[in-house]
Amino acid sequence: MKDDKEILFRIEFIRTLAQTEQDIVTDSFIDLLEDNGLLWGGGYDPQQIMGGISYKNDDFFNETKVKNLLLRWVNQTALAAKIDFNSNFSD
């Protein structure tokens, strides 16, 4: 269930990634989150990264800024195809 201070998302890759590519993309994503004080609860596989994003300190949560940060990362990451917010993870 979505928390008030959480953004649910799914980032799809342009294709099924090889293990090395998946490691590189996931490490880059984790670095982005750590650099911006964000927490991620979710997972990944060769076709996507998904889950929920929240701030370490809820007092600083700004949904628009977090979404813009994620959109920017997707646009700058060659292997990322698109991002959907508030995804239904049963798909």
Secondary structure, DSSP 8 states (H G I E B T S, - for coil): ---TT-EEEEEEESS---HHHHHHHHHHHHHHHHHTTEEEEEEEETTEEEEEEEESSGGG--HHHHHHHHHHHHHH-TTEEEEEES--TT-
